[in-house]
Amino acid sequence: MAMTLDYLFNLGWLRFVTGLETQFYYAVVALLLPLVYLLWPILPSRQHQPVPWYDYLLSAVTLVVGGYFVYHAESILERGWAFAAPDTAILASYAWWLLIVEAARRAGGWPIAVIVATFSLYPLVADIVPGPIQAFPSTLEETAMYHTMSTESIMGVPLQAFAGLVIGFLVFGVVLQKSGGGKFFIDLAFALLGHVRGGPAKVSIFSSGLMGSMSGSVISNVLTTGVLSIPAMRRIGMGRSFAGGVEACASTGGVLMPPVMGATAFVMAMFLDVPYAAVALAAVIPSILYFLGLFIQIDAYAARHDIKGLPAVELPSVVQTLKEGWYFIFVFALLVWMLLVMQREAVAPFYATALLLVLNQFSRRNRWGLRELGESLSSAAKLFAELIAILAGVGMLVGALSMTGLSGTIANDFIHIAGGSVPLLLIMGALTSFVLGIGMTVTAAYIFLAVALTPALIQGGGLDPMAVHMFILYWGMLSFITPPVALGAFAAATVAGARPMATGLQAMRLGSVIYFIPFLFVLNPALIMQGEAWQIGLVFIQAVIGIVLFASAMQGYLIGVGRLGIGALHEIPARGLVLVAGLLFALPGGGMVPLSQIELLGSAMAALLPAVLLARWSQRHAGPRVAKMAPPVDS
């Protein structure tokens, strides 16, 4: 942290390691990577055992090898060691290569390690692999030098984004959580929404969405906020799998929600070479639509099953909650202002953290001592080490694609297979993003897809670059709520005591709008703030209507109408028509869509009207069966 502050604020105290940009990046890796071998054992089963001697040795070797690159950073840059290096540097490169792959395995798991190892070795066999991915080969020596001493691999965009931007936000997130900020926002959400229909589930949207935006980790957010929100949902009568699905969807959406969006948004800004504010602005409408769809499904479920909110006596007071934690809102507002108005994304989190630490000392409940400071530093160090191991590994993956030119080859192959069909290219891109995102962190999946897939979508489809990058971000993280993987849903199932697959299916249903939203903003970039104000407003209103109808159909209850039919004979066609109407309302007309906007709206109304009439007729003739349904027992 001291190095980062010196580098970002140009203090000059540590100029011997921060004076040269490349040297600073090497120093960040050299100091953080050794921690991986001390914090993550060789096998997960040994997590609670003392650190063995060989891990101390590996940590020391990592520090020494990293220190070698720090010391020689100027020579690496000026003398082109990425292409012709001394023997000692080559040996150090081999060692660092192996150490980074193992660190990625320990911190990120086997899927990331296998992918990183395979792709980092790809240049060695690029000439003998099958035709579509064949490329010009390199020797082991050339590959090692390129990985460790070029600015396109380990020291590439992922690491640069981490060192220059992400560290500050990780620090802010840790300090916010340790100082009681997470509890404050959860209490505030309960105070405001806990009493309404399905209140605790709606609270989950607010609290998990906000904290997920800060952490950028779906699973850790589920385990942090879910222990409060899921039991509250169970108390008002919601099923176990439904409660787990809500938490998984809310935590997944947090990574998509401005102002922070975890680490991924900053990496995206560097790939696109735009200010972070542009990425945050582009993410506003899609994230609103996603959370709106989730909110409507929760409300419809609660209305259909007659589920109330929590009693007022169980909820915190709004006034008392604000009195105790008003300064968290002030600090958060400062962060947003510096990010979006001043566009000082590199230093904004440090100013916000400093203000939070000062104001927090005036709170008797949350005031820090040495113990809290030590816990925060320890938590931050573990976050830094985990992310640096994964990003350094993913950097080698990017380096292999850059070294061989494979990203261009993949783009050409995709364009050729699609045969000029943009819808087909988008479907192929969505499926590829989903498959490659399985088992990887959000940031790691995005980085790989940004290098391997975006050129095909941009060149072959003539699509907006920002829309394409947002598209792969959305589809790359869908595995968190989509069975059979559904990592976020399975984590929530553990907290809820539900069946994992049932929770995954509920999460998939609750978050179903997320499968369509990326197609909407790719087809009409006005949904990511690309266009005139009137265009943005018009497509936003249409999308809102469409999402409300779609989400209502998924739960079989439409506000103002009630249950969409009583009995399968009436309910299935009514829900189907409302669902189709929602999709037609949300779909942008013209361009790649063969129907004009007027034709789409007319078709939507033609589907919606008979659905409403059928639902009303069914309710009138159902008699006692109109009574509210009891929620599932389980499940």
N, C-alpha and C positions, 0 to 999 in steps of 0.2 A: 504494500500500500504506500509506503514511503517513497519508493521509486516511482510509482504511478503519479503521486502528487507532485513530485519533483519534475516529472516529464510533462504533465499536463499544464501545470502552473508556471513552468519554466523558472523554478526557484534557484537552480544552480548548485544545490547542496551536494547532489550526487552526480555531477556532470561526467565523472569518469565512467559511468554506466548508462547515463541517459542523454549524453551529448549527441550521440549518433543513434538515429531511430532504430536501425537494425540491431545495434548493440543492446538497446533497451528491450527489444522483443526477445533476443536470446537470453537476457538476464531474467526476464519474467518466467520463461520455461525452465531455466536452470535452477531457479529458487523454488518453484512450485512442483515440478515433476517429481523430485525426490520424496515429497510428502506422500505421494500415492503408495509407495512401497512401505511406508510406515503406518498408513491408515487403512489400507485394504490388503488383507492377507492373500497368500497364493490360492487358498481355497476358502469359499464363504463359510464353511463349517469351522474354520479356525479364527473367526472374527473376534471372539472374546478371550483368545489365548495371548500370552505375551508375544511381543514382536520377536521373531527368531533372528539368529545372527545373520543369516543370508539376506534377509530383507534390509537389515542395517547396511550390509555390504552393497547391495544393489542401489540403495538410496545414496550411499557415498559415491559410488561409481557414476551414477546419474548426475550428481552435483559436480564432480570433477570434469566429466565430459562436457556438460553444459558450460562450466566455467571456461573450458578451452575455447569454445565457440565465442563466448563473451569477450575473452581476451583478444581473439584474432578477428573480431567482427569487421574492423576497418580493412584488414587485408582481404577478407572474404569478399567485401564489396568492391574494393579498388582493383584487386588483382584477378577477379573473376574466378575464384576458387570453385564456383558452382560447375565449372567446365574443365578446370585443370588445377588440382590441389596437391599439396605435398603429401607424402605417404602417411605422416602422422595424422593429418586431417582426414584422410580417407579411412584410416582405422577408427578414428573417433566417429566418423559418419556411420560405419557399420554398427558400432556399439550403440549409438543413439537411436538408430533405426530399430534395433531389436528392443531396446529399453522402452521406446514409445509404444510399440505394438503391445508389449506386455502390460504397460501402464494402462493403455486403452482397454485391454481385456479385464484388468482388475476393476477399473472404475466404471466402465460402460457395459461389461458383459461380453460373452462369447460372440454374439452376432456382429457387434461392431468390430471386434478383434479379427474375426474371420474375413469380413469385408475389407477392412483396412489392409491386412496382410496380403490378401489375394490381389487387390488392386495395386498395392505398392510394388509387388513383384511383377505385375503385368508387363512393364516395358522389357523385361528380360525375354519374354516369349511372345512378344507382339507379332512377330513374323510367322509364327507357326500355329496360331489360333485360327478358328474358322473365319471364312471370308468377311462377313459383315463387321467383325471387330478386329480385323487384321490391321496392323500399323507397322511403322518403322521401328526396329528393335534398338535396345541400348544394352551395354554391358553392365555387369553388376557394379563395377566401379563408377561408371557414369550415372547410374541410377541413384546410388548412395550419395554422390556429390550433389546431384540435383535436388534430392529430397531434403537434405540438411543445410545446403548453402545457397539455394536459390530463393527468390522471393515469391515463388509460385507454388511451393509445397508446404512444408511445416511452417515456414515463416510467411505464409500467404494470407489471403483475406480473412479467413476465420480467426487466426491468431491475432492479426492486426486489430480486428474488431474487438476481440476480447481484451487485449492490453490497453487499447485506447479508449474504449467506450464501456464495455460490459462490467469491468471490475467495479466501477463506481456504483452501478445499479445493484450489483450483488451485495455490496456493503450496505447500501440504503435498505434493501430488503431485509437483511439480517438485523440491522439496528431497529427498523420499524417493528419487526416481529418480537424481538427481545425486549423492547421498551413498552410493549403492550398495545401496539398499533393494530395488530391482527385482532385481538380481543375487542378493542374499541369498535372497529368497523363491523364485527359480527354482532356485538351488542346493539349498535346503532341500527343495523338491519333488522334485528329482532324487535326493537322498540318501534320501528316504523311499519314493519310488514307482518310481524308475528301474529297479529290478531285477525288478519284478513283470511279469506277462504284459501285453504292450502298454504297458509302463511310460512311455516318453516321451510317448505320447498322453495318458495319464492325468495326467502332469506338466503338460501343456498346460492341462488343465482347471483345475488349482490355480493355476498362475502367471498365465495369461491372465485367468482369472476375477477374481483379486485385483487385478491391475494395471488391468484394464478398469473395475473398480468405482471406482478412483481417478481415472482419466482421463476416463471417460464417453465416450470416442471409440473406436468399433469399429475403424476403419481404422488409426489411429495405434497402437492396441494390437497389431493384427495385425503391423504392420511392426516394432514394438519387440520383442515376445516371440517372434514367429514365426521370426525369424532364428536363434534358439536351438532352439526346439522342433521345427520342421519338419525340419531336417537330422538331428536325433536320431531322429525317427520313420522317416525314410528309411533310417537305418543298420540298424534292426532288421527291415527288409523291407516296410514299409508303402508302398502306392502313393503317387505324387505327389499325385494329386487327393484321395485319402483324407486324407493328412496336411494338405493345405491346407484341406479341409473341416472337420477337427477344430479347427484353429486358428481358423477363421472362426467356428465355433459357440461355442467357448470364449470368444473375445473379445466376441461378441455377448451371451453370457450375463453377462459381467462388468457390463454396464450395468444388468442386472436384479438384481444381487446386493447385499444390504446388506453393510457398513454405510453406504457412501457413495453408490453408484449414479450417479456422475457428478453433473452439475448438475440433471438432470431431477427427481430426488426432492425437491429443495428447492423447485423451481417447483411441483410437485404439492402439496406441503404448503401453499404459499401459496394456491393455487387452492381447496383444500379447507378452508383455515383450521383446520388441525390441526397439532400439533407434528410435527417431522420424525420423531421416534421412532415415531409411529403409522404413517407411511409405511414406514419401515424394517421394522417388525414385520410389517406386512401383506405385505411382499415376501419374507419368509423362506421360507415353505413353497413358493410357486410357483418360487422360484429353486432350492430343493433338488430339487424334482421335475424341473426342466429339466436340471440338472447330473447327476442320477441317471440320467435317460434317456440322456444323452450318454455317461456312464461305462459303462452296461450295453452300449450299442452298441459301444463301443470294446473292451470285454472280450470280447463275443461275436465280434466280428470277429477279434480276436487268437486266441481259442480255436479258431475255425473254420479259421483259416489257420495254426495252430501257430506263432504269432509270440511269441517270448520277450521278456524285458526286456534291458536293457543289461548287459554284464559288470560285476561289482563293481569291477574295476580302473579302469573308465572313470567311476565315480561319485564325487562328493565324499563325505567322511565326515560323518555326522550330527553327531558330537561337535565336530569341527573347525569345521563350518559354524555351529553354534550358538555356539561359543566366539568366533568372529569377529563375529557379527552379532546376538547375543542382544538387544541394546538396540532393534533394530527391532521385535521382538515386544512389548517393553515399551511403546514409543511407540505402537504400533498399539492395544494394550490400553487405554492412556490415552485415545486418541481415541474408541474404542468406548464406554468407560465414561462419558465426558463427553457423548457423543451420546445414548446410550440410557438411562442412569441419571440423570445430572444434567440432561439435556435442555438443554444449553448449546450448541446447534448453531452459533450465530453465532461464538463465540469458541473453541470446541473445537479447530479446526485450527491456530489460532495458538499455543495452549498446546502442542499436540503438535509443531508445527514448532520452537518455541523449545527444547523438551526434546531433540528430535532434533539440532538444531544444537550444543547443549552436549555431549551424549554423543558425537556424531560426532567432536568434536575430540580425544577420548581414544583414537581408533582410528588407529593408524599408517597403515593401508592407505587409509582413507577420509577422513582429515583434510582440511579445506578450507583453501585459500589465497585470495588475491584473485582469481586466475583462475577458480576454481570459483564464487566468489560472483558474479562478473560474468556467467558463463555461465548461472547460475540466474536472475539478474535478467532477462537477455535472453530466456530461454525463457519465463519467466512473463509478460513484457511481450507477447510474441507471442501467447501463449494468451489473455491478457486482451483484446488488440485484436481477435483473430479472433472471440471470443465476443460482445464488445460490439457489433460490426458486425452479426452475425447476429441477436442479440436485439433490438437497436434496430429492425432491419428487420421482424422478426416482430412487434414491438410495434405497428408501424403496421398490420399485417394485423389484429391483435386490435382496434386502434382503429377500423378501418373497419367491422368487424362490430358493434362496440359502438355506433358513431355511427348506423348505419342500422337497428340491430335485426335484422340478417340472421340472427344466430345463433338467435334465436327462430323466425324464419321457416323456417330449415332444419330445426329440431327438429319443428315442426308438419308440415312436408312428409314427413319420415321417418315420423312416427307415422301420418299418413294413408295413405301407401303400404303400410306394414306391416299396416294394417287390424287393429291390436290384437294381432297375433301377435308375442310376445316373441322366440321363436326366429328368426323372419324378420327382426325388427329387429336382433338380434345379428349375423346373417349379413350384413345390409346394412352395419351398423356396422363389421364386420371388414373387408369388402371396401373400404369407403370409407377406412378407416384405412390399409390396405395401399397403396392407390393414392396417397393424399396423402402418405404417408411416403416415396415413391420420390424419391430424389435430394436429400432434405433431411436435415439432421443430426437425431439422436434428439431433442434438446431442442426444436428448431424444429418438428419434426413433432408432437411431443406438445402444444406450446402451441397450435398451430392447431387440432388435434383437440379439445383440452379446451374451447375456446371454441365451435367449430362443431358438434361431435357429441355431447358428453356430455349436454347438456340433453335431446336426443331419447331417449337410452338411459335416463336417469334418470326423466324424466317419462312417457315412453311405456311403459316396461317396469316401472316401480316398482322398479328395481334399486338395490342398495347403491351409494352414490356412490364409495366407495373402490374397490369392485370394478370399476366402470365406468371410472374413471381408470386403473387398472392394466390393464384390458382394452385400452384404446386405446394405452397405452404399448407393450404387447406387440405388438399388430398393426401399430402404426405403424412399428416397426423391423424387421419381418420381411423387408423388401426387402434387408436386408444379407446374407441367406443364401438368398434366393429368386430363381432366374432368372426373367426374362432380365436383371434388374438386378444383384442379388447383389453389391453393392459390396464387402462384407467378404470374400466368397469370391474375388472377382476379385483383390483385393489379396493374399490368401493364395496364389493361383495364381501370382502374379508371384514371390513368395518361393520357392515350391516348384518352379517351372519346369514347371508343369502347364498343361493346357488350361483356360482360364477356365470354359467352359460345363460341362465334366466336373466341375470343382471345385465349381461352383455346385450341380450336381445332387447331388453327394456331401454338401455342406453341408445341403441341403434334406432329404436322407434322414437324416443324423445328428441334425439338430435337429428332426426331425418332431414330437416331443412338444410343441414350443412352439406348434404350430397348434391344439392341443386344450386345453392348460392354461388359457388365458384363459376358455374356455367353462366349464370345471370350476369355477373360483372365482367366476364370475358366477352360475352356477346354485346354488352352495352357498358363501356367504361365509365359512363356517367355515375354508376353505382360506386365507383371508387374516386369520385370527385373529379373526373376528367370530362370537362365540358362546361357549358353555360349554366348559370344558376337555375334558370327555368327548366332546362333539361334534367338537371340533377333532381330538382324538386318533383318533377312529374314522374320520373321513373322510380323515385323513392316511394311516392304515394302508392303507385301501382304495385310495387313490390311488397309494401306493407299489407295492402289488401290481400294480395296473393298468399303471403306467408300466414296471415290470420286464418284464411280459409283452409289452407293446406294443413296447418297444425290442428285446427278444429276437427277436420275430417279424420285425422289420425287417432283422435280420442272419442269421436262420435258425439260431440257436443258443440253446438254453435251458439255463441252469445246472442241473445235476442230471439233465438229459435228454440233452444233447448236440445233435447236428445234428437239425433238425426235418425229417427225411425225407431219403432219398437218391434223387436223380433228380426231375425236375419233376413226374412223376405223383403222387409221394407228398409232395414238399416244398411245392408250391403250396397244396394244401388244408390241410396241417398248419400252415403259417405263417399262412394266412388265419384258421383257427379260433383260433389263439393270439392273433392281433391283435384279433379280435372279442372274445375273452375279456378281454383287457387293457382295451379300451374300456368293456366292461360293468362290470368291477371298479371302474374309476375314476369312472364316471358316478354322480353323486348321484341317488338315487331320490326320487320324490315331487315336489310342486310343479309345475314346468313339464314334468317328465319323467313320461310316463303310467304308468310302472311303479314299484312300491314298491322299497325297497332290497333286501328279501328276494327279490323276483322277479328283480331285476337280478343278484344274486349267484348265484341258482340258474341263471339263463341263462348266466352266465359259466362256472360249473362244467360245465354241459352242453356248452359249446363246448370247454373246456380238456381234459376227460378223453379224448374221442376223438382229439384232436390228439396228446396224449402217447402214447396207445396206438398210433396210426398211426406216429409217429416211432420208437418202440421196435421195432415190427414191421419197419419199413423197415430199421433198423440191423441187426437180426438176420439178415435175408435178403439183405443187400447184399453180404456177403462182403468181398473186398478193397477194394471201392469205398468203404468206410467211412473209408479213410485221409484224413488231413487234406488240405484243399485248399491249393494254392499260392496266395499272394496275387497279385493282378493285377500284370502287369509294369510297367505305366505310369505309366499312366493318369493 
